[in-house]
Amino acid sequence: MKYQLEVSNITKSYGDLKANDNVSLSIKDSSIHALLGENGAGKSTLVKIIYGSLTPDSGEMKWANNEYSPKSPFQARENGIAMVFQHFSLFESLTVEDNIILGLDSVGLNENFSEQIIKYSKQYGLDINPQQVVGDLSVGARQRVEIIRCLMQNPKLLIMDEPTSVLTPQEVADLFVTLKKLAADGCAILYISHKLEEVREICSEATILRGGKLVQSCIPQEHSQKELAEMMIGKKLTELARTNINVGENIFSIDNLSRKSDDIYGVNLQNIALQMKKGSIVGIAGVAGNGQDELMELLIGEISSPKATLNFNGQDIGALNSHERRQLSMFFVPEERLGHGAVPDMSLDENMLLSRPDSTEMTSNDVIDWKKVAVHSKKVIDTFDVQTPSSKMLAKSLSGGNLQKFMVGRELIQNPELLIVAQPTWGVDAGSANNIHQALIELADKGSAILIISQDLDEILSLCEQIHVLSEGKLSDAVDMKSNGLEKISQLMVGSKEEINSKLIVGAKTNA
């Protein structure tokens, strides 16, 4: 049996915290191998060590039976290891060809990169036009650019971090075809994902980390999605269920809301309309870059909306700012964590205080009582299993998933009448996502209205009884789930923008 990569007893510590504790991992040649674990389980640390971004304290690695200890990502790439990160590193104002050239370690002056891009795109079904400006591409097309850039370095191991988190179902299917072809051509793939059904579909082996330690290796197809999740978290999952679906009177409405985007690559909103009732969970699905940011800014109150377009509890709120809306019991979780949902250089306690519309519970004689603030922070940390040494830690010191749990929990414990949340479980492991989903259901059962804006279609389908799709700045009517609902949602998510892009790609194939 031939192994492309062998990792033996890798340990990496940060002070008293062991991010990796004697972790061993072997990846076979031409295999698709999953790396699973909760937020803070040690996945990122291990991948960074493999990719040369970190140096382990102890342990060793072998690459193609030779000793392997990269001191930088450049050395990793020289050895044939490439990585596609969760967040793309592309310049939107440049062409596909320009972005690929900038990402290569060595560039020959006489090389015809356009022809090479076309060659790889055809070979692996990653059709793309080298002269297309990246800012005009769909999210799925941008991912194809990242993958082609890696493939042009002829990797023997491709590391993929949450590759399907912002893709449509059809784009996911297309990606899986590409990954299977890569594996068949001899490239091993290390696949990191919280979407366990996808892991079961595409991965032949899985390594599971918990608390920095290897807890199990398995064949994903031999276990259910629920079993895999329980291996990751070390306990049973709570079954999601609404116990009291009692929808009441109208509480929030959007009427004929339009907005011209301030961003050159943004999306103009056109005649958005939506009705919400007390106790309802409403979902807005859609691929990233279809107006979600522009809509969220209006809903949060960062930008004023025209008169009579936003109504909450019978009051026109279009001119109210975020703090004034919070005082009415409208709360928000924006998609961007650092700098938007939390102040990076402030502690969790300070961020807890900032989000309060009324700070009387956290003051004594009109002076901030930090012990009281810490009590509220600890409630969130304990309830939502936020992995942090204390509430005095800076927001930027937390992993993305743990900060997400803190941000969502901070809003939920205040029992708002209306909660608007974008990407509620972005970057969150299966167990924590289950906890967040259950907390959202419990809030709705108490009579609160919840609006979820998410690119995760599984999340929308599992939580929402009313589903709309945002595409190119237009919001669909609620989809009738009893009549080919999933197919209809998928079609609406793709939208005409994908059709336009498909006419520009090499070979003129469509992805819709």
C-alpha positions in Angstrom: 0.0 0.0 0.0 1.5 3.3 -1.1 1.1 6.4 1.1 1.7 9.9 -0.3 1.9 11.6 3.1 2.6 10.1 6.5 2.3 12.2 9.6 3.6 10.6 12.8 3.1 11.9 16.4 2.8 15.6 15.5 2.6 17.8 18.5 2.1 21.6 18.5 1.5 23.7 21.6 0.6 27.3 22.3 1.5 27.8 25.9 -0.4 25.3 27.9 -2.8 24.5 25.0 -1.9 21.5 22.9 -3.4 22.2 19.5 -2.1 18.9 18.2 -1.3 16.1 20.6 0.6 13.2 19.1 -1.5 13.2 15.9 -0.8 10.6 13.2 -2.3 10.6 9.8 -1.6 8.6 6.5 -3.0 9.6 3.2 -3.0 7.1 0.4 -2.0 7.9 -3.1 -5.0 8.8 -5.4 -7.4 8.9 -2.4 -9.8 11.5 -1.1 -9.3 11.6 2.7 -11.5 13.6 5.1 -10.1 15.5 8.1 -13.0 16.0 10.5 -13.4 17.6 13.9 -15.1 20.3 16.0 -13.9 23.9 16.0 -10.7 24.0 17.9 -10.1 20.2 17.4 -6.7 21.0 15.7 -7.5 20.6 12.0 -6.2 24.0 11.0 -3.0 23.6 13.0 -2.3 20.2 11.4 -3.0 21.5 7.9 -0.8 24.5 8.4 2.0 22.2 9.5 1.6 20.0 6.4 1.5 23.1 4.2 4.6 24.7 5.9 2.9 27.6 7.6 3.7 26.2 11.1 6.6 24.2 12.5 5.6 21.3 14.9 7.2 21.0 18.4 7.8 17.3 17.8 6.9 14.5 15.5 7.9 13.8 11.9 6.4 13.7 8.4 7.2 11.6 5.3 6.4 12.6 1.8 6.6 9.8 -0.8 8.7 7.9 1.7 11.2 10.8 2.2 11.6 12.9 5.2 9.5 16.1 4.9 9.7 19.2 7.1 8.7 22.3 5.1 9.7 25.7 6.5 7.3 27.6 4.3 4.3 27.1 2.0 6.8 27.7 -0.9 8.7 24.6 0.1 5.4 22.7 0.4 4.4 23.6 -3.1 7.9 22.7 -4.3 7.3 19.2 -2.9 3.9 19.0 -4.7 1.5 20.1 -2.0 -1.1 22.7 -2.9 -4.0 24.2 -0.9 -7.3 25.9 -1.8 -8.4 28.0 1.2 -12.0 28.6 2.3 -11.7 32.3 1.6 -10.5 33.0 -1.9 -7.5 35.1 -2.5 -8.3 36.7 -5.8 -8.1 40.3 -7.2 -11.6 41.1 -8.5 -10.5 43.8 -10.8 -8.0 41.5 -12.6 -8.6 38.8 -15.2 -8.6 35.1 -14.5 -5.2 34.8 -16.3 -3.7 37.7 -14.3 -4.8 36.1 -11.0 -3.4 32.7 -11.9 0.0 34.2 -12.9 0.2 36.1 -9.6 -0.4 32.9 -7.7 2.4 30.9 -9.4 5.8 30.6 -7.7 7.7 30.8 -11.0 6.7 32.3 -14.3 8.4 31.9 -17.6 8.3 35.0 -19.8 7.5 33.1 -23.0 4.8 30.8 -21.6 1.3 31.1 -23.1 -0.7 31.0 -19.9 -4.0 31.4 -21.6 -3.5 28.2 -23.5 -2.4 26.4 -20.3 -5.4 27.6 -18.4 -7.7 26.3 -21.2 -5.8 23.0 -21.3 -6.3 22.4 -17.5 -9.9 23.7 -17.6 -10.9 21.2 -20.3 -9.0 18.3 -18.8 -10.7 18.6 -15.5 -14.1 20.1 -16.5 -13.3 23.5 -14.9 -14.4 25.6 -17.8 -13.4 29.2 -17.5 -12.5 32.1 -19.8 -8.9 33.3 -19.0 -9.8 36.8 -20.1 -12.9 37.1 -17.9 -12.6 39.7 -15.1 -12.9 37.8 -11.7 -15.3 40.4 -10.3 -17.9 39.3 -12.9 -17.6 35.6 -12.0 -20.0 33.5 -9.8 -18.6 32.1 -6.6 -18.4 28.6 -8.2 -16.4 30.0 -11.1 -14.0 31.8 -8.7 -13.4 28.5 -7.0 -12.5 27.0 -10.4 -9.9 29.7 -10.8 -8.3 28.8 -7.4 -8.3 25.1 -8.3 -6.7 25.7 -11.8 -4.1 27.9 -10.2 -3.2 24.9 -7.9 -3.3 22.4 -10.7 -0.8 24.4 -12.8 1.7 23.6 -10.1 1.2 19.9 -10.7 0.4 18.9 -7.1 0.4 15.4 -5.7 -1.6 16.4 -2.7 -4.4 19.0 -2.8 -5.7 20.3 0.5 -9.3 21.7 0.3 -10.7 23.7 3.3 -14.6 23.9 3.3 -14.7 23.8 -0.5 -18.5 23.7 -0.9 -19.6 26.2 1.7 -20.8 28.8 -0.8 -21.7 26.7 -3.8 -25.0 25.7 -5.4 -26.0 22.1 -5.5 -25.1 21.9 -9.2 -21.7 23.5 -8.5 -21.1 21.0 -5.7 -21.9 18.1 -8.1 -19.5 19.6 -10.7 -16.7 20.0 -8.1 -17.1 16.3 -7.0 -16.7 15.2 -10.6 -13.4 17.2 -10.8 -12.1 15.9 -7.5 -12.8 12.3 -8.5 -11.0 12.8 -11.8 -8.0 14.4 -10.0 -7.8 11.4 -7.6 -8.0 9.0 -10.6 -5.1 10.8 -12.2 -2.9 10.3 -9.1 -3.5 13.4 -7.0 -4.3 12.7 -3.3 -6.9 15.1 -1.7 -7.2 16.1 1.9 -10.8 17.3 2.3 -11.9 19.4 5.3 -15.6 19.9 5.6 -18.4 20.2 8.2 -20.9 18.9 5.6 -20.8 15.2 6.6 -23.2 13.9 3.9 -20.7 15.2 1.4 -17.9 13.5 3.2 -19.8 10.2 3.0 -20.3 10.7 -0.7 -16.8 11.5 -1.8 -14.3 10.4 0.8 -12.9 6.9 1.1 -11.3 7.5 4.5 -11.7 9.9 7.4 -9.5 11.0 10.3 -11.3 12.5 13.2 -9.7 14.9 15.7 -11.1 16.0 19.1 -9.3 18.3 21.5 -6.1 18.1 19.5 -6.0 14.3 19.6 -6.7 11.6 17.1 -9.9 9.8 18.3 -10.8 7.7 15.4 -10.2 6.7 11.7 -13.0 5.3 9.7 -14.6 4.6 6.3 -17.3 7.4 6.1 -19.7 5.2 4.1 -19.9 2.7 7.0 -21.4 5.4 9.3 -24.4 7.7 9.1 -24.0 11.5 9.1 -25.3 11.5 12.7 -22.8 8.9 13.8 -19.9 10.8 12.2 -21.0 14.0 14.0 -21.2 12.2 17.4 -17.7 10.8 16.8 -16.5 14.4 16.4 -18.1 15.8 19.5 -18.0 12.7 21.7 -21.6 12.8 22.7 -25.1 12.3 21.3 -26.7 14.9 19.1 -30.0 16.5 20.0 -32.7 15.8 17.5 -34.0 19.0 15.9 -37.7 19.6 16.3 -40.1 22.4 16.8 -42.4 21.7 19.7 -44.8 24.7 19.4 -45.3 26.0 15.8 -47.7 28.7 16.7 -47.4 31.4 14.1 -49.0 34.7 15.2 -49.7 38.1 13.7 -47.5 40.1 11.4 -44.4 41.5 13.1 -42.0 42.5 10.3 -42.4 43.5 6.7 -40.3 44.6 3.7 -42.2 46.4 1.0 -40.9 47.5 -2.4 -37.3 47.9 -1.1 -34.8 49.0 -3.7 -31.2 50.2 -3.4 -28.3 51.0 -5.8 -25.1 49.3 -4.5 -22.2 51.6 -3.5 -19.8 48.8 -4.6 -18.6 48.6 -8.2 -19.0 44.8 -7.9 -22.1 45.0 -5.7 -25.6 44.1 -6.6 -28.6 46.5 -6.9 -31.6 45.5 -4.9 -34.9 45.6 -6.8 -38.4 45.7 -5.3 -37.7 43.4 -2.3 -40.9 42.3 -0.5 -41.3 40.0 2.5 -43.8 39.4 5.3 -43.0 37.7 8.6 -45.2 36.6 11.5 -44.4 36.1 15.2 -43.1 32.6 15.8 -42.0 32.1 12.2 -38.6 31.1 10.8 -38.1 32.5 7.3 -35.1 31.7 5.1 -33.5 33.6 2.3 -31.3 31.3 0.3 -28.9 32.3 -2.4 -25.3 32.2 -3.7 -23.0 34.8 -2.3 -22.8 38.0 -4.2 -26.5 38.3 -5.1 -27.3 41.2 -2.9 -27.1 39.7 0.6 -24.6 42.3 1.9 -26.7 45.2 0.5 -29.8 43.8 2.0 -28.2 43.1 5.4 -26.9 46.7 5.7 -30.5 48.0 5.2 -32.0 45.5 7.7 -29.4 46.2 10.3 -29.8 50.0 10.0 -26.3 50.7 8.8 -27.9 52.4 5.8 -31.3 54.1 6.0 -34.0 52.8 3.7 -36.7 54.8 1.9 -39.9 55.6 3.8 -42.5 52.9 4.3 -40.2 50.1 3.1 -39.3 48.5 6.5 -42.0 48.1 9.2 -41.5 46.4 12.6 -44.4 46.0 15.0 -46.4 48.7 13.1 -43.6 51.3 13.1 -41.6 52.6 10.1 -38.0 51.8 11.1 -36.3 52.8 7.9 -34.6 55.9 9.4 -33.6 54.2 12.7 -29.9 53.2 13.2 -28.8 49.8 14.6 -28.9 50.8 18.2 -32.4 52.3 17.9 -33.6 49.1 16.3 -32.0 47.0 19.1 -34.0 49.1 21.6 -37.2 48.0 19.8 -36.0 44.3 20.2 -34.6 43.8 16.7 -31.2 42.0 17.0 -28.7 41.0 14.3 -25.8 38.7 13.5 -23.9 39.9 10.4 -21.9 37.6 8.2 -18.5 39.3 8.7 -17.3 38.5 12.2 -14.2 40.7 12.8 -14.8 44.4 12.3 -18.6 44.0 11.8 -20.0 41.5 14.3 -17.2 42.0 16.8 -14.4 44.5 17.5 -11.2 42.5 16.9 -9.1 44.3 19.6 -11.7 44.3 22.3 -12.3 41.4 24.7 -15.4 39.2 24.6 -16.7 41.1 27.6 -16.3 44.4 25.9 -18.0 43.0 22.8 -20.8 41.7 24.9 -21.4 45.1 26.4 -21.4 46.9 23.0 -24.3 44.9 21.7 -26.7 45.7 24.6 -29.5 48.2 23.8 -29.8 48.7 27.6 -26.8 48.2 29.8 -28.5 48.5 33.2 -28.0 44.8 33.9 -24.2 45.4 33.5 -23.8 48.5 35.6 -23.8 49.6 39.2 -24.6 53.2 39.9 -24.2 54.0 36.2 -20.6 52.6 36.2 -19.8 49.5 34.2 -19.6 46.5 36.5 -17.2 44.1 34.7 -18.1 41.2 37.0 -21.7 41.5 35.8 -20.6 41.7 32.2 -18.5 38.5 32.7 -21.6 36.7 34.0 -23.4 37.3 30.7 -20.3 36.3 28.7 -19.8 33.1 30.7 -23.5 32.2 30.0 -22.8 32.4 26.3 -19.5 30.6 26.5 -21.0 27.7 28.5 -24.3 27.4 26.6 -22.7 27.5 23.2 -19.4 25.7 24.0 -17.2 28.6 23.0 -13.6 27.4 23.2 -11.7 30.2 24.9 -9.6 30.4 28.2 -11.8 33.3 29.4 -14.1 36.1 28.5 -11.2 38.5 28.8 -9.7 37.1 25.6 -9.6 39.4 22.5 -12.2 38.6 19.9 -9.5 38.2 17.2 -7.8 35.5 19.3 -10.7 33.1 18.8 -11.0 30.8 15.8 -13.7 31.8 13.3 -16.1 29.1 14.4 -15.8 29.9 18.1 -16.3 33.6 17.5 -19.3 32.7 15.4 -20.8 30.8 18.4 -20.1 33.7 20.7 -21.8 36.2 18.3 -24.9 34.1 17.8 -25.2 33.2 21.5 -24.8 36.9 22.5 -27.9 37.8 20.5 -29.9 34.7 21.4 -29.7 35.1 25.2 -31.4 38.5 24.9 -34.6 36.9 23.5 -35.3 39.4 20.8 -38.7 39.7 19.2 -37.0 39.6 15.8 -33.6 38.1 15.1 -31.9 38.6 11.7 -28.9 36.4 11.2 -26.6 35.9 8.2 -24.8 32.6 8.0 -25.7 31.4 11.5 -23.3 28.4 11.5 -20.6 29.7 9.1 -17.4 27.7 9.9 -19.1 25.9 12.9 -18.7 22.2 13.5 -21.6 19.8 13.3 -22.2 19.5 17.0 -22.1 23.3 17.6 -24.3 23.9 14.5 -26.8 21.5 16.0 -26.8 23.5 19.2 -27.3 26.8 17.4 -30.1 25.4 15.3 -31.9 24.1 18.4 -31.5 27.5 20.1 -33.0 29.2 17.1 -36.0 26.8 17.1 -36.5 27.4 20.8 -36.5 31.1 20.3 -39.1 30.8 17.6 -41.2 28.5 19.8 -41.4 31.3 22.3 -43.0 33.5 19.7 -40.0 35.4 18.2 -39.6 35.8 14.5 -36.3 34.7 12.9 -35.0 35.7 9.5 -32.1 33.5 8.3 -29.9 34.6 5.3 -27.7 31.7 4.4 -25.8 30.2 1.5 -26.1 26.8 3.2 -29.2 25.2 1.5 -29.3 22.3 4.0 -29.5 24.8 6.8 -32.3 26.7 5.2 -34.3 23.5 4.4 -33.9 22.1 7.9 -35.0 25.2 9.8 -37.3 27.3 7.7 -41.0 26.8 7.0 -41.0 29.8 4.6 -38.2 30.0 2.0 -37.3 32.7 -0.5 -34.3 33.0 -2.9 -32.3 36.1 -3.5 -30.7 36.2 -7.0 -29.3 39.2 -8.7 -30.9 41.6 -6.2 -34.4 40.2 -6.6 -36.2 38.2 -4.0 -38.5 35.4 -5.1 -41.9 34.7 -3.7 -42.1 32.0 -1.0 -41.3 28.6 -2.7 -44.0 25.9 -2.4 -42.0 23.0 -1.0 -44.7 20.5 -1.7 -44.3 20.9 -5.5 -40.7 20.2 -6.6 -39.5 22.8 -4.0 -35.9 21.8 -3.9 -35.6 21.8 -7.7 -37.2 25.2 -7.8 -34.9 26.6 -5.2 -31.8 25.3 -7.0 -33.0 26.9 -10.2 -33.7 30.2 -8.5 -30.3 30.2 -6.8 -28.4 29.7 -10.1 -30.2 32.6 -11.7 -29.4 34.4 -15.0 -26.0 35.5 -13.8 -24.7 31.9 -14.0 -26.3 31.7 -17.5 -24.4 34.8 -18.5 -21.1 33.5 -17.2 -21.7 30.1 -18.9 -21.8 31.8 -22.3 -18.3 33.3 -21.6 -16.6 30.1 -20.4 -14.5 27.9 -22.7 -16.6 25.5 -24.6 -19.8 27.5 -23.9 -21.0 24.9 -21.4 -23.6 25.9 -18.9 -23.5 25.1 -15.2 -27.1 25.9 -14.5 
